[in-house]
Amino acid sequence: MEQRVIISTQLESELVSALSECEHDKLFVLTDTTTLELCMPVLQNFYCMKEAHIITIPATDSHKDIESLMMVWKGLQEGGASRHSCMINLGGGMVTDLGGFAASTFKRGINFINIPTTLLAMVDASVGGKTGINFGGLKNEVGVFNDSKFVILDTEFLKTLDAENICSGYAEMLKHGLISTEAMWEELVSFDLDKPDLKQLQRMVGDSVKVKERIVEQDPHEQGIRKALNLGHTFGHAFESWALKRKPILHGYAVAFGLIPELYLSVAKTGFPTEKMRQTVNFIKEFYGTLDITCDDYDELIELMHHDKKNQNGIINFTMLGGIGDIRINQTATTEEIKEALDFFREG
């Protein structure tokens, strides 16, 4: 059965019906310390939750590691989980990534359902079957491809988010717009992120998830067109790892920052229209600010890009655009061009 995505209006009845299709002898819910407090109260009075065992791990990406993974395995083991148990991952991308990996490996794999509670997890992490943990200082270094049985998206949870986390998730939506259609991109760059209209955002989340689903369906294991989803991520992951050693930034901010040099390279190398690049860059600068890198950081950033899983034979792999929706995968750039793009990012 392939992953089913439900845009939720009635969380309890949708969860009951999802669970009825995942036969299970025991039910577990994975939360982190934040979602335990802010989101678990929404679920805990549901009748289908009365026997559920709750496993809680520390919050934030710095805990997306083997220690937290072992806590989940231990929680499953101590709760008497069998191969026929099911786990609900209730949280942001860190919880759905790590929980998906724990469920995929415990007793060689148990069913799991993702209920993403952040905008980032709704439009990115919870859909598409990528699971994993950070290891040895590198993001998502160990993991597997494995779909959750269901993803239930309920934008009610967005009310628990601060403005920064809304912005973080929105960056992935912006990326989806760039690889999709002019109309979608235009709506995204004219949306007021300072005072988001949650009703409009719910519809936009549905559209955004459809873009990701469509691409993942064509290429589940990232052999080709799925690399479109890496737009903004080659520089973005390097920015994120760089910041981790200084002052950590949210994943979506790293992606938003990564879009700037990658759109610059797209203008220079694949003919992306300058004025659309400018419009997107202005939107990012207005709502995301900037990252304080200097030219002394360039070598470290390039070194971090070389560690990216998407590279082959030591060549840094970029996704670029010829225009909105005109995707050019497997592009390369010289060190000189990468440094120029970083100059543009700083001075823009």
Salt bridges, closest charged atoms under 4 A:
GLU21 OE1 - ARG4 NH1 3.14
ASP61 OD2 - LYS139 NZ 3.35
GLU78 OE2 - LYS74 NZ 3.74
ASP97 OD2 - LYS64 NZ 2.64
ASP124 OD1 - LYS212 NZ 3.13
GLU156 OE1 - LYS159 NZ 3.06
GLU172 OE1 - LYS175 NZ 2.67
GLU172 OE2 - HIS233 NE2 2.95
GLU172 OE2 - HIS251 NE2 3.07
GLU182 OE1 - LYS276 NZ 3.56
GLU187 OE2 - ARG203 NH2 2.50
ASP207 OD2 - ARG203 NH1 3.36
GLU222 OE1 - LYS130 NZ 2.66
GLU240 OE2 - LYS139 NZ 3.42
GLU240 OE1 - HIS251 ND1 2.95
ASP299 OD1 - LYS339 NZ 3.49
GLU300 OE2 - LYS245 NZ 3.46
GLU300 OE1 - ARG246 NH2 2.73
GLU303 OE2 - HIS307 NE2 3.65
ASP308 OD2 - HIS237 ND1 3.91
ASP308 OD1 - LYS310 NZ 2.74
ASP326 OD2 - ARG328 NH2 2.99
GLU337 OE1 - LYS269 NZ 3.13
ASP343 OD1 - ARG346 NH1 3.75
